[in-house]
Amino acid sequence: MMKKQILNSGPSIKNYNRISDWLVLDEDNKIKINSGKIDIGQHISSTLALVCSKITGVKYEQIEVIKLDTNFSPNEGKTASSLSASHSGTAIKAASIELKNQFLEYALLQFKVELNQIEFDNGIAKIKGTNKTITYWDFSKSKAYNELVINEIVEENKYINLQNNENQSIELKTIANIVTGQHKYVHDLNFDDMMHARIIRPPNYYSEFVKIDKKTLDSLKELNIKIIIKGSFIAILSNDEFLVVKYLDVLKNSIKWKAKRNLSSKGTFAAMKENDKDTLLVKSGGEAFFDKVPKVKSFSQHSSFVKKSITFKRPYLMHGSIGPSAACAIFKDSKFTIYTHSQGIYDLKTSIAKALKTSTDNIRLKYAPGSGCYGHNGADDVAFEAAFLAKEFVNHHVLLKWTREDEHCWEPYGSASINKLTSTLNEKGKIIYWSHEVFSDTYMTRPSDNELYNFISYKLINNDFEKRKSKPKTAPHMGIHRNLDPLYDFKETRLVKNLVHGLPLRTSALRTLGAFANITALESFLNELALTANIDPFDFRINHLNDKRGIDLLLDLKSQMLKDKKIPNHHRGIGFSRYKNLAAYCAVGIELQVTDEVDIKLAKAWISIDAGEVAYKDGIKYQAEGGLIQASSWCLYEDVKYDAYEIISKDWSKYKIIGFDNIPKIKTNIIDRKGLPYLGVGEAVAGPTGGAISNALYEALGQRIKTMPFTKENIMKELLN
């Protein structure tokens, strides 16, 4: 007899507790999923559809996922922090279980038979040997359906023996259209009343509009090109997109700006040490406190103890979306409809309403796919800009596209950071003291109700050139201190976050926030300590873990790597973490070669991952491998360059990313934990990848390279020093 399993329906159900909030049963025998999470390439739509299919028994092809719309979608907050599967996935699972359970009880009542007299297939209940049937869709028309609520605790396998679609193969919900060019992005929107727009940007954040050449302005007006100037915000518009593109640079070159201040008078890392900062103590559990910060402990009285210290540096990183940001908006009947690829459309709705001095009832946001984001690129900014321009052209859809230079120079970057680590080993090779201090700018500057200045164009419209201090975030694993609290069991820890003020570049949420730098530094330093203690890196980590799932994962990675013979003159490294200490466990192995020209060539990669119960195995694989490739690019190439006056990394020639020629052969092993909660995967691989590359590079060079990216220039600088 199968043991009964129960499911906690999760946080999303608390505000949306009816089955009909999540599952819409259409008359065409389809189930439409109404999720509050956005599919931005992580394939959450396919995962949700598969979860629903497996439980309800309805074919995957008959299940659709509705695009997010603030008029009717559940508000599940931002699609961020690797919470889509654990929040929306759990909600859809709970709703699907309740739907199946309640439907079959309804069918039994209508049929007046026992369960063993019923056949069940593809959402249809039938009395055996008869033509009497009831479907989910019949049930949805009953008065009882709309009254059904989802219990906080649901019984998963009440009707487990009835048909499901456990082993079906699926086609990703979006992939066919993407690869055939049929997928519609926000850039592709087309309306008969369309106005096309571009923005003329100042040289930097602190440049004020002075004047525009009148002759140029008059000539453009003769072509029916519209120019909007509000403060230092300047836009060019026409119903003919070709004209906008053709005359964009003409207009740009006719404008004079006045610099109010420079970007920076000193280097990034010097500023991090010298500038004003808020210093907080991070305690076990990952929460930050304004508390007395102790000095680093010395243990100098113990001659048998070994103390080591190391400092890592990471530069500014950009999202670098393959397609620049875009948005479309219309102002009609005193209401705005905005099409956006933002990951946080509910918060964005509130912010835009306040910025435009209107009620949230007058704002509707509809999700339209963009071509890359994973964090916080220009999506929120361009949505506000499109809405602002739409108000100037009532009853017209305004489609605003950022240029490549806009995207590279004006998106909010992932902050640079410094990680300082100190540790003491006892005579048995155990870490008895661990100090990890991080210096960084904020990662939390999306526009919010009280921070409209985080819209870059809101500042330009108001000629607001003030540098503001961000407030430190204190919640567990928030921003700078994400994954600062180690999963490892160290006897004594000192964990410190420093929010540094007055740094030169605009920053916000880049994928993983501070976790990538923190885990890369931690895992690199662990290998240093393992070498000092003369203990195998796998064993050293396991010796400091009390988490069985973590230990199992490290052993799995070790097994995977031992199966593959190392190529001569190649070198290996490993990294491990549990993202935020509550999402997926991940261990990564890397094999690489350093050429005579000091180029790093990635040869092989191994990923072992534990994401709880597997809802969609291929989806986990795609996310894990994509995360490894992105983190490899961060490690080896990416670095936002700037000088005192402007961003230098204006295009792909000045901001290098990984190419197909340096993507390793990846083997991914997924451990399925049946019956355990879904765990977020998207961001879990980045930190372990950084640690693995750093450690493989150490094995290759015999010296730790402590400044990313690991370019020839940075490697040679450290080797020569």
SEFI-376879 format. One record per residue (C-alpha): residue number from 1; residue in three letters; x, y, z. Coordinates in steps of 0.05 Angstrom, whole numbers, padded with zeros to 5 digits. Example, Ala and Ser with C-alpha at 12.3 -4.5 7.8 and 13.67 -1.06 7.14 Angstrom:
<recs>
1:ALA:00246:-00090:00156;
2:SER:00273:-00021:00143;
</recs>
This chain:
<recs>
1:MET:00000:00000:00000;
2:MET:00028:00067:-00021;
3:LYS:00042:00115:00036;
4:LYS:00000:00178:00033;
5:GLN:00038:00241:00014;
6:ILE:00016:00311:00030;
7:LEU:00036:00377:00000;
8:ASN:00040:00446:00032;
9:SER:00007:00489:-00021;
10:GLY:00059:00544:-00013;
11:PRO:00059:00620:-00004;
12:SER:00023:00638:-00070;
13:ILE:-00040:00602:-00050;
14:LYS:-00050:00646:00011;
15:ASN:-00074:00704:-00032;
16:TYR:-00104:00663:-00089;
17:ASN:-00137:00603:-00058;
18:ARG:-00187:00581:-00111;
19:ILE:-00173:00529:-00164;
20:SER:-00202:00578:-00215;
21:ASP:-00149:00629:-00196;
22:TRP:-00097:00583:-00227;
23:LEU:-00132:00536:-00275;
24:VAL:-00181:00561:-00328;
25:LEU:-00220:00505:-00362;
26:ASP:-00240:00529:-00431;
27:GLU:-00298:00503:-00473;
28:ASP:-00248:00477:-00525;
29:ASN:-00225:00423:-00476;
30:LYS:-00162:00460:-00456;
31:ILE:-00134:00478:-00389;
32:LYS:-00103:00547:-00386;
33:ILE:-00053:00560:-00330;
34:ASN:-00057:00629:-00299;
35:SER:00011:00638:-00266;
36:GLY:00042:00700:-00235;
37:LYS:00111:00681:-00261;
38:ILE:00141:00699:-00328;
39:ASP:00176:00652:-00377;
40:ILE:00240:00690:-00393;
41:GLY:00276:00630:-00423;
42:GLN:00278:00586:-00361;
43:HIS:00220:00544:-00390;
44:ILE:00175:00553:-00330;
45:SER:00114:00552:-00376;
46:SER:00134:00482:-00400;
47:THR:00147:00460:-00328;
48:LEU:00080:00485:-00303;
49:ALA:00043:00453:-00361;
50:LEU:00079:00387:-00348;
51:VAL:00064:00389:-00273;
52:CYS:-00010:00401:-00289;
53:SER:-00010:00346:-00342;
54:LYS:00022:00293:-00298;
55:ILE:-00029:00305:-00242;
56:THR:-00093:00318:-00280;
57:GLY:-00080:00267:-00335;
58:VAL:-00096:00319:-00388;
59:LYS:-00049:00316:-00447;
60:TYR:00007:00366:-00446;
61:GLU:-00014:00393:-00514;
62:GLN:-00082:00413:-00486;
63:ILE:-00051:00457:-00432;
64:GLU:-00031:00530:-00445;
65:VAL:00002:00581:-00401;
66:ILE:-00029:00650:-00404;
67:LYS:00019:00709:-00410;
68:LEU:00021:00753:-00349;
69:ASP:-00029:00810:-00347;
70:THR:-00039:00855:-00285;
71:ASN:-00114:00856:-00299;
72:PHE:-00123:00783:-00281;
73:SER:-00059:00744:-00266;
74:PRO:-00041:00725:-00194;
75:ASN:00008:00774:-00163;
76:GLU:00067:00729:-00145;
77:GLY:00116:00786:-00142;
78:LYS:00177:00788:-00187;
79:THR:00200:00729:-00229;
80:ALA:00266:00727:-00193;
81:SER:00310:00694:-00141;
82:SER:00299:00623:-00170;
83:LEU:00229:00620:-00139;
84:SER:00185:00605:-00199;
85:ALA:00184:00529:-00189;
86:SER:00179:00531:-00113;
87:HIS:00124:00585:-00113;
88:SER:00084:00580:-00178;
89:GLY:00102:00507:-00190;
90:THR:00077:00487:-00121;
91:ALA:00014:00529:-00130;
92:ILE:-00002:00495:-00197;
93:LYS:00013:00427:-00167;
94:ALA:-00034:00441:-00109;
95:ALA:-00089:00468:-00155;
96:SER:-00082:00408:-00202;
97:ILE:-00086:00358:-00144;
98:GLU:-00148:00391:-00116;
99:LEU:-00179:00394:-00185;
100:LYS:-00169:00320:-00197;
101:ASN:-00191:00300:-00127;
102:GLN:-00253:00344:-00127;
103:PHE:-00272:00325:-00198;
104:LEU:-00269:00250:-00184;
105:GLU:-00309:00258:-00121;
106:TYR:-00360:00298:-00162;
107:ALA:-00361:00243:-00215;
108:LEU:-00372:00188:-00163;
109:LEU:-00430:00228:-00135;
110:GLN:-00461:00239:-00203;
111:PHE:-00451:00167:-00225;
112:LYS:-00470:00137:-00158;
113:VAL:-00416:00084:-00166;
114:GLU:-00352:00062:-00130;
115:LEU:-00282:00085:-00152;
116:ASN:-00264:00017:-00181;
117:GLN:-00321:00024:-00231;
118:ILE:-00291:00085:-00262;
119:GLU:-00242:00092:-00320;
120:PHE:-00203:00156:-00324;
121:ASP:-00165:00183:-00384;
122:ASN:-00146:00252:-00409;
123:GLY:-00193:00289:-00361;
124:ILE:-00252:00244:-00376;
125:ALA:-00285:00198:-00324;
126:LYS:-00325:00141:-00352;
127:ILE:-00366:00085:-00321;
128:LYS:-00334:00020:-00344;
129:GLY:-00373:-00016:-00398;
130:THR:-00418:00044:-00412;
131:ASN:-00419:00109:-00452;
132:LYS:-00432:00151:-00390;
133:THR:-00377:00204:-00383;
134:ILE:-00362:00267:-00345;
135:THR:-00304:00313:-00362;
136:TYR:-00265:00366:-00324;
137:TRP:-00299:00416:-00369;
138:ASP:-00368:00391:-00350;
139:PHE:-00347:00398:-00278;
140:SER:-00322:00469:-00289;
141:LYS:-00393:00491:-00309;
142:SER:-00422:00467:-00244;
143:LYS:-00437:00515:-00187;
144:ALA:-00391:00475:-00143;
145:TYR:-00328:00489:-00185;
146:ASN:-00321:00564:-00174;
147:GLU:-00332:00554:-00099;
148:LEU:-00273:00505:-00092;
149:VAL:-00215:00529:-00051;
150:ILE:-00146:00499:-00046;
151:ASN:-00130:00473:00023;
152:GLU:-00066:00494:00056;
153:ILE:-00047:00420:00059;
154:VAL:-00069:00377:00001;
155:GLU:-00067:00301:-00006;
156:GLU:-00023:00285:-00065;
157:ASN:-00039:00213:-00081;
158:LYS:-00112:00205:-00062;
159:TYR:-00125:00177:-00132;
160:ILE:-00054:00159:-00149;
161:ASN:-00072:00094:-00184;
162:LEU:-00113:00129:-00236;
163:GLN:-00081:00145:-00303;
164:ASN:-00030:00200:-00309;
165:ASN:00021:00223:-00361;
166:GLU:00084:00209:-00321;
167:ASN:00129:00188:-00378;
168:GLN:00105:00230:-00436;
169:SER:00155:00267:-00480;
170:ILE:00141:00340:-00491;
171:GLU:00157:00397:-00537;
172:LEU:00177:00462:-00503;
173:LYS:00120:00512:-00505;
174:THR:00161:00566:-00540;
175:ILE:00220:00533:-00573;
176:ALA:00188:00514:-00640;
177:ASN:00166:00585:-00653;
178:ILE:00233:00614:-00631;
179:VAL:00276:00570:-00677;
180:THR:00230:00581:-00736;
181:GLY:00228:00656:-00727;
182:GLN:00153:00658:-00711;
183:HIS:00161:00678:-00638;
184:LYS:00134:00748:-00626;
185:TYR:00176:00795:-00583;
186:VAL:00155:00862:-00556;
187:HIS:00198:00892:-00612;
188:ASP:00151:00859:-00663;
189:LEU:00087:00891:-00640;
190:ASN:00050:00927:-00695;
191:PHE:-00011:00972:-00692;
192:ASP:-00043:01016:-00745;
193:ASP:-00035:01078:-00702;
194:MET:00039:01064:-00685;
195:MET:00090:01117:-00668;
196:HIS:00162:01094:-00668;
197:ALA:00210:01124:-00618;
198:ARG:00283:01128:-00597;
199:ILE:00317:01166:-00541;
200:ILE:00376:01214:-00548;
201:ARG:00419:01199:-00487;
202:PRO:00467:01247:-00454;
203:PRO:00541:01229:-00451;
204:ASN:00533:01203:-00379;
205:TYR:00485:01202:-00319;
206:TYR:00504:01273:-00299;
207:SER:00499:01313:-00364;
208:GLU:00447:01368:-00370;
209:PHE:00414:01390:-00435;
210:VAL:00436:01459:-00456;
211:LYS:00410:01472:-00527;
212:ILE:00393:01442:-00594;
213:ASP:00411:01468:-00663;
214:LYS:00349:01505:-00688;
215:LYS:00364:01493:-00761;
216:THR:00368:01418:-00750;
217:LEU:00304:01419:-00708;
218:ASP:00265:01457:-00762;
219:SER:00289:01410:-00817;
220:LEU:00265:01349:-00778;
221:LYS:00198:01381:-00765;
222:GLU:00189:01391:-00840;
223:LEU:00195:01315:-00847;
224:ASN:00139:01307:-00796;
225:ILE:00188:01280:-00745;
226:LYS:00167:01295:-00674;
227:ILE:00217:01318:-00621;
228:ILE:00200:01315:-00547;
229:ILE:00245:01353:-00498;
230:LYS:00229:01350:-00424;
231:GLY:00286:01373:-00379;
232:SER:00346:01331:-00404;
233:PHE:00301:01277:-00433;
234:ILE:00298:01279:-00509;
235:ALA:00260:01233:-00556;
236:ILE:00251:01229:-00631;
237:LEU:00187:01199:-00659;
238:SER:00153:01185:-00725;
239:ASN:00101:01138:-00755;
240:ASP:00158:01117:-00801;
241:GLU:00211:01078:-00763;
242:PHE:00261:01086:-00819;
243:LEU:00260:01161:-00811;
244:VAL:00272:01156:-00736;
245:VAL:00333:01111:-00746;
246:LYS:00359:01153:-00804;
247:TYR:00358:01219:-00766;
248:LEU:00374:01195:-00696;
249:ASP:00449:01211:-00701;
250:VAL:00434:01276:-00738;
251:LEU:00393:01300:-00679;
252:LYS:00443:01272:-00629;
253:ASN:00500:01311:-00661;
254:SER:00461:01376:-00658;
255:ILE:00453:01376:-00582;
256:LYS:00498:01409:-00532;
257:TRP:00505:01381:-00461;
258:LYS:00537:01407:-00397;
259:ALA:00571:01357:-00350;
260:LYS:00549:01368:-00278;
261:ARG:00600:01319:-00251;
262:ASN:00645:01262:-00274;
263:LEU:00631:01189:-00266;
264:SER:00691:01175:-00223;
265:SER:00753:01208:-00197;
266:LYS:00785:01143:-00174;
267:GLY:00784:01069:-00193;
268:THR:00727:01023:-00173;
269:PHE:00765:00982:-00122;
270:ALA:00800:01042:-00091;
271:ALA:00732:01075:-00082;
272:MET:00705:01013:-00048;
273:LYS:00759:01018:00004;
274:GLU:00755:01094:00014;
275:ASN:00682:01114:00005;
276:ASP:00630:01122:00058;
277:LYS:00595:01055:00073;
278:ASP:00543:01021:00117;
279:THR:00573:00961:00153;
280:LEU:00528:00905:00177;
281:LEU:00540:00840:00213;
282:VAL:00511:00778:00178;
283:LYS:00491:00723:00226;
284:SER:00475:00649:00218;
285:GLY:00412:00643:00176;
286:GLY:00437:00697:00128;
287:GLU:00403:00758:00160;
288:ALA:00441:00824:00166;
289:PHE:00441:00868:00229;
290:PHE:00467:00937:00249;
291:ASP:00509:00908:00304;
292:LYS:00579:00914:00331;
293:VAL:00627:00883:00281;
294:PRO:00685:00846:00315;
295:LYS:00756:00850:00289;
296:VAL:00786:00790:00254;
297:LYS:00809:00739:00305;
298:SER:00883:00721:00305;
299:PHE:00894:00656:00345;
300:SER:00967:00677:00349;
301:GLN:00976:00640:00415;
302:HIS:00967:00572:00380;
303:SER:01031:00556:00343;
304:SER:01001:00493:00312;
305:PHE:00944:00532:00280;
306:VAL:00950:00558:00209;
307:LYS:00920:00625:00188;
308:LYS:00909:00645:00115;
309:SER:00878:00706:00082;
310:ILE:00858:00723:00011;
311:THR:00823:00779:-00027;
312:PHE:00782:00772:-00091;
313:LYS:00757:00826:-00138;
314:ARG:00700:00825:-00188;
315:PRO:00686:00882:-00237;
316:TYR:00620:00911:-00259;
317:LEU:00581:00863:-00303;
318:MET:00525:00880:-00351;
319:HIS:00463:00839:-00369;
320:GLY:00481:00849:-00442;
321:SER:00414:00827:-00468;
322:ILE:00422:00800:-00539;
323:GLY:00364:00843:-00561;
324:PRO:00362:00912:-00530;
325:SER:00303:00930:-00485;
326:ALA:00237:00955:-00514;
327:ALA:00166:00972:-00493;
328:CYS:00101:00993:-00525;
329:ALA:00047:01037:-00492;
330:ILE:-00018:01071:-00509;
331:PHE:-00056:01125:-00470;
332:LYS:-00129:01121:-00487;
333:ASP:-00191:01142:-00448;
334:SER:-00146:01166:-00392;
335:LYS:-00117:01097:-00383;
336:PHE:-00049:01066:-00400;
337:THR:-00037:00998:-00430;
338:ILE:00037:00980:-00429;
339:TYR:00071:00920:-00462;
340:THR:00135:00902:-00426;
341:HIS:00186:00846:-00415;
342:SER:00198:00867:-00343;
343:GLN:00205:00811:-00292;
344:GLY:00169:00853:-00239;
345:ILE:00107:00880:-00272;
346:TYR:00064:00889:-00210;
347:ASP:00115:00933:-00175;
348:LEU:00128:00968:-00241;
349:LYS:00054:00983:-00248;
350:THR:00054:01018:-00181;
351:SER:00117:01057:-00197;
352:ILE:00094:01080:-00265;
353:ALA:00027:01102:-00236;
354:LYS:00062:01145:-00184;
355:ALA:00113:01174:-00235;
356:LEU:00056:01193:-00282;
357:LYS:00013:01219:-00224;
358:THR:-00045:01173:-00237;
359:SER:-00082:01116:-00202;
360:THR:-00059:01044:-00209;
361:ASP:-00130:01031:-00235;
362:ASN:-00109:01070:-00297;
363:ILE:-00049:01026:-00311;
364:ARG:-00050:00958:-00344;
365:LEU:00015:00920:-00357;
366:LYS:00017:00861:-00405;
367:TYR:00078:00817:-00410;
368:ALA:00109:00813:-00479;
369:PRO:00173:00773:-00488;
370:GLY:00240:00808:-00493;
371:SER:00304:00777:-00518;
372:GLY:00342:00768:-00453;
373:CYS:00344:00795:-00383;
374:TYR:00358:00750:-00323;
375:GLY:00362:00803:-00271;
376:HIS:00345:00875:-00284;
377:ASN:00364:00903:-00351;
378:GLY:00331:00964:-00383;
379:ALA:00261:00935:-00383;
380:ASP:00232:00976:-00327;
381:ASP:00263:01041:-00353;
382:VAL:00239:01032:-00424;
383:ALA:00168:01015:-00400;
384:PHE:00164:01081:-00363;
385:GLU:00194:01119:-00422;
386:ALA:00143:01089:-00470;
387:ALA:00085:01107:-00423;
388:PHE:00112:01177:-00415;
389:LEU:00115:01187:-00490;
390:ALA:00046:01154:-00500;
391:LYS:00016:01209:-00458;
392:GLU:00044:01260:-00507;
393:PHE:00011:01223:-00566;
394:VAL:-00059:01204:-00542;
395:ASN:-00093:01145:-00577;
396:HIS:-00027:01124:-00609;
397:HIS:00013:01062:-00592;
398:VAL:00085:01085:-00580;
399:LEU:00137:01031:-00593;
400:LEU:00203:01051:-00561;
401:LYS:00266:01010:-00575;
402:TRP:00332:01020:-00541;
403:THR:00394:01018:-00584;
404:ARG:00453:00974:-00570;
405:GLU:00489:01034:-00541;
406:ASP:00429:01049:-00497;
407:GLU:00430:00979:-00470;
408:HIS:00504:00976:-00457;
409:CYS:00510:01046:-00427;
410:TRP:00445:01056:-00391;
411:GLU:00422:00990:-00363;
412:PRO:00435:00981:-00288;
413:TYR:00496:00936:-00280;
414:GLY:00513:00882:-00231;
415:SER:00558:00914:-00179;
416:ALA:00632:00905:-00174;
417:SER:00654:00874:-00108;
418:ILE:00713:00858:-00063;
419:ASN:00714:00795:-00021;
420:LYS:00763:00790:00037;
421:LEU:00770:00722:00070;
422:THR:00810:00699:00130;
423:SER:00809:00630:00161;
424:THR:00845:00590:00214;
425:LEU:00858:00515:00210;
426:ASN:00872:00471:00271;
427:GLU:00924:00415:00270;
428:LYS:00871:00366:00244;
429:GLY:00857:00408:00183;
430:LYS:00789:00433:00208;
431:ILE:00767:00504:00199;
432:ILE:00756:00533:00269;
433:TYR:00749:00605:00247;
434:TRP:00720:00637:00184;
435:SER:00717:00711:00166;
436:HIS:00685:00734:00102;
437:GLU:00675:00808:00088;
438:VAL:00645:00835:00024;
439:PHE:00645:00906:-00004;
440:SER:00595:00923:-00058;
441:ASP:00544:00971:-00086;
442:THR:00470:00956:-00079;
443:TYR:00434:00904:-00122;
444:MET:00365:00929:-00103;
445:THR:00349:00991:-00143;
446:ARG:00288:00974:-00183;
447:PRO:00238:01031:-00184;
448:SER:00192:01026:-00125;
449:ASP:00137:01067:-00094;
450:ASN:00185:01115:-00060;
451:GLU:00245:01110:-00106;
452:LEU:00222:01137:-00173;
453:TYR:00291:01165:-00185;
454:ASN:00312:01094:-00202;
455:PHE:00278:01106:-00269;
456:ILE:00337:01137:-00305;
457:SER:00292:01180:-00349;
458:TYR:00251:01204:-00290;
459:LYS:00316:01235:-00265;
460:LEU:00331:01265:-00334;
461:ILE:00260:01294:-00341;
462:ASN:00269:01329:-00274;
463:ASN:00343:01347:-00284;
464:ASP:00357:01308:-00222;
465:PHE:00432:01294:-00218;
466:GLU:00436:01278:-00144;
467:LYS:00474:01216:-00122;
468:ARG:00431:01181:-00069;
469:LYS:00450:01132:-00016;
470:SER:00417:01064:-00019;
471:LYS:00390:01034:00044;
472:PRO:00422:00968:00065;
473:LYS:00377:00907:00059;
474:THR:00376:00862:00120;
475:ALA:00332:00803:00101;
476:PRO:00366:00734:00095;
477:HIS:00410:00726:00033;
478:MET:00389:00794:00006;
479:GLY:00431:00831:-00045;
480:ILE:00504:00838:-00026;
481:HIS:00502:00784:00028;
482:ARG:00469:00730:-00013;
483:ASN:00505:00664:00003;
484:LEU:00553:00700:00050;
485:ASP:00528:00654:00105;
486:PRO:00562:00588:00087;
487:LEU:00526:00521:00084;
488:TYR:00590:00491:00113;
489:ASP:00596:00479:00188;
490:PHE:00651:00525:00211;
491:LYS:00661:00529:00287;
492:GLU:00663:00605:00289;
493:THR:00645:00656:00235;
494:ARG:00652:00730:00223;
495:LEU:00608:00752:00165;
496:VAL:00606:00825:00145;
497:LYS:00571:00864:00089;
498:ASN:00593:00934:00068;
499:LEU:00544:00974:00026;
500:VAL:00591:01025:-00006;
501:HIS:00562:01092:-00026;
502:GLY:00581:01140:-00081;
503:LEU:00607:01087:-00130;
504:PRO:00609:01109:-00202;
505:LEU:00561:01065:-00241;
506:ARG:00487:01052:-00239;
507:THR:00472:00984:-00209;
508:SER:00415:00937:-00195;
509:ALA:00396:00863:-00195;
510:LEU:00442:00822:-00239;
511:ARG:00427:00747:-00237;
512:THR:00448:00716:-00170;
513:LEU:00460:00786:-00139;
514:GLY:00520:00779:-00093;
515:ALA:00520:00703:-00092;
516:PHE:00564:00692:-00153;
517:ALA:00622:00733:-00125;
518:ASN:00612:00707:-00054;
519:ILE:00610:00633:-00073;
520:THR:00667:00640:-00123;
521:ALA:00711:00671:-00069;
522:LEU:00689:00621:-00015;
523:GLU:00700:00560:-00059;
524:SER:00767:00585:-00084;
525:PHE:00791:00597:-00013;
526:LEU:00767:00528:00010;
527:ASN:00814:00497:-00041;
528:GLU:00871:00539:-00014;
529:LEU:00856:00512:00055;
530:ALA:00849:00441:00030;
531:LEU:00918:00446:-00001;
532:THR:00946:00474:00063;
533:ALA:00916:00417:00103;
534:ASN:00939:00366:00049;
535:ILE:00868:00340:00043;
536:ASP:00831:00322:-00021;
537:PRO:00784:00381:-00040;
538:PHE:00723:00335:-00041;
539:ASP:00740:00306:00027;
540:PHE:00756:00374:00055;
541:ARG:00687:00400:00037;
542:ILE:00652:00337:00062;
543:ASN:00690:00342:00128;
544:HIS:00657:00410:00138;
545:LEU:00586:00391:00119;
546:ASN:00530:00365:00162;
547:ASP:00480:00367:00104;
548:LYS:00469:00297:00076;
549:ARG:00441:00322:00010;
550:GLY:00502:00366:00001;
551:ILE:00549:00308:00017;
552:ASP:00511:00262:-00031;
553:LEU:00518:00313:-00086;
554:LEU:00593:00322:-00077;
555:LEU:00602:00247:-00079;
556:ASP:00560:00244:-00142;
557:LEU:00604:00297:-00176;
558:LYS:00667:00260:-00154;
559:SER:00640:00196:-00184;
560:GLN:00622:00231:-00249;
561:MET:00691:00263:-00256;
562:LEU:00729:00199:-00240;
563:LYS:00693:00164:-00298;
564:ASP:00725:00213:-00348;
565:LYS:00800:00209:-00358;
566:LYS:00835:00276:-00353;
567:ILE:00866:00301:-00419;
568:PRO:00942:00311:-00414;
569:ASN:00962:00383:-00397;
570:HIS:00891:00398:-00375;
571:HIS:00871:00418:-00304;
572:ARG:00810:00409:-00260;
573:GLY:00774:00446:-00206;
574:ILE:00709:00440:-00167;
575:GLY:00658:00485:-00134;
576:PHE:00596:00473:-00091;
577:SER:00539:00511:-00059;
578:ARG:00466:00511:-00042;
579:TYR:00437:00574:-00071;
580:LYS:00412:00619:-00014;
581:ASN:00419:00557:00030;
582:LEU:00348:00540:00011;
583:ALA:00344:00530:-00065;
584:ALA:00378:00477:-00107;
585:TYR:00443:00443:-00087;
586:CYS:00496:00445:-00142;
587:ALA:00566:00418:-00151;
588:VAL:00607:00435:-00213;
589:GLY:00672:00406:-00241;
590:ILE:00712:00441:-00295;
591:GLU:00770:00417:-00338;
592:LEU:00809:00470:-00376;
593:GLN:00873:00485:-00411;
594:VAL:00916:00547:-00408;
595:THR:00951:00556:-00475;
596:ASP:01021:00584:-00486;
597:GLU:00986:00649:-00505;
598:VAL:00953:00649:-00437;
599:ASP:00884:00637:-00465;
600:ILE:00837:00594:-00424;
601:LYS:00802:00539:-00462;
602:LEU:00745:00503:-00427;
603:ALA:00745:00429:-00446;
604:LYS:00696:00393:-00401;
605:ALA:00645:00409:-00347;
606:TRP:00605:00366:-00300;
607:ILE:00543:00388:-00263;
608:SER:00510:00350:-00206;
609:ILE:00446:00381:-00182;
610:ASP:00392:00366:-00131;
611:ALA:00329:00408:-00142;
612:GLY:00282:00367:-00100;
613:GLU:00228:00328:-00137;
614:VAL:00239:00333:-00212;
615:ALA:00180:00365:-00247;
616:TYR:00213:00371:-00315;
617:LYS:00282:00340:-00321;
618:ASP:00302:00372:-00387;
619:GLY:00281:00440:-00359;
620:ILE:00330:00432:-00301;
621:LYS:00384:00410:-00349;
622:TYR:00374:00470:-00395;
623:GLN:00376:00519:-00337;
624:ALA:00436:00487:-00305;
625:GLU:00477:00486:-00369;
626:GLY:00456:00556:-00389;
627:GLY:00476:00581:-00320;
628:LEU:00544:00548:-00327;
629:ILE:00556:00581:-00394;
630:GLN:00535:00649:-00368;
631:ALA:00580:00643:-00306;
632:SER:00638:00620:-00350;
633:SER:00630:00683:-00391;
634:TRP:00631:00726:-00327;
635:CYS:00694:00690:-00304;
636:LEU:00733:00694:-00368;
637:TYR:00712:00756:-00406;
638:GLU:00661:00806:-00379;
639:ASP:00681:00873:-00351;
640:VAL:00646:00941:-00359;
641:LYS:00698:00992:-00379;
642:TYR:00689:01066:-00364;
643:ASP:00729:01129:-00355;
644:ALA:00715:01194:-00317;
645:TYR:00667:01218:-00371;
646:GLU:00630:01158:-00402;
647:ILE:00619:01084:-00409;
648:ILE:00670:01055:-00458;
649:SER:00636:00987:-00467;
650:LYS:00586:01015:-00517;
651:ASP:00580:00953:-00560;
652:TRP:00601:00880:-00566;
653:SER:00670:00899:-00591;
654:LYS:00683:00933:-00524;
655:TYR:00646:00883:-00480;
656:LYS:00668:00812:-00496;
657:ILE:00625:00752:-00479;
658:ILE:00638:00677:-00487;
659:GLY:00632:00648:-00557;
660:PHE:00611:00580:-00582;
661:ASP:00685:00563:-00591;
662:ASN:00696:00562:-00515;
663:ILE:00635:00525:-00490;
664:PRO:00657:00460:-00457;
665:LYS:00626:00392:-00466;
666:ILE:00577:00389:-00408;
667:LYS:00551:00328:-00371;
668:THR:00493:00340:-00324;
669:ASN:00468:00291:-00271;
670:ILE:00402:00308:-00236;
671:ILE:00385:00274:-00171;
672:ASP:00310:00265:-00165;
673:ARG:00284:00272:-00094;
674:LYS:00214:00243:-00101;
675:GLY:00163:00275:-00054;
676:LEU:00208:00333:-00033;
677:PRO:00191:00405:-00051;
678:TYR:00212:00436:-00117;
679:LEU:00275:00477:-00111;
680:GLY:00296:00535:-00155;
681:VAL:00351:00520:-00205;
682:GLY:00363:00581:-00249;
683:GLU:00416:00615:-00208;
684:ALA:00444:00556:-00170;
685:VAL:00500:00538:-00218;
686:ALA:00535:00605:-00225;
687:GLY:00575:00607:-00159;
688:PRO:00600:00535:-00163;
689:THR:00621:00548:-00235;
690:GLY:00662:00608:-00214;
691:GLY:00695:00568:-00159;
692:ALA:00710:00509:-00205;
693:ILE:00742:00553:-00259;
694:SER:00783:00591:-00207;
695:ASN:00807:00526:-00177;
696:ALA:00824:00494:-00243;
697:LEU:00863:00556:-00262;
698:TYR:00902:00552:-00196;
699:GLU:00921:00480:-00212;
700:ALA:00944:00502:-00281;
701:LEU:00985:00563:-00259;
702:GLY:01006:00544:-00188;
703:GLN:00982:00612:-00166;
704:ARG:00914:00641:-00148;
705:ILE:00887:00693:-00196;
706:LYS:00845:00738:-00152;
707:THR:00817:00789:-00201;
708:MET:00761:00772:-00250;
709:PRO:00755:00766:-00308;
710:PHE:00811:00716:-00318;
711:THR:00837:00750:-00380;
712:LYS:00908:00746:-00405;
713:GLU:00919:00818:-00381;
714:ASN:00895:00803:-00309;
715:ILE:00932:00737:-00306;
716:MET:00998:00766:-00328;
717:LYS:00991:00825:-00281;
718:GLU:00983:00779:-00221;
719:LEU:01037:00730:-00243;
720:LEU:01087:00785:-00253;
721:ASN:01070:00816:-00185;
</recs>
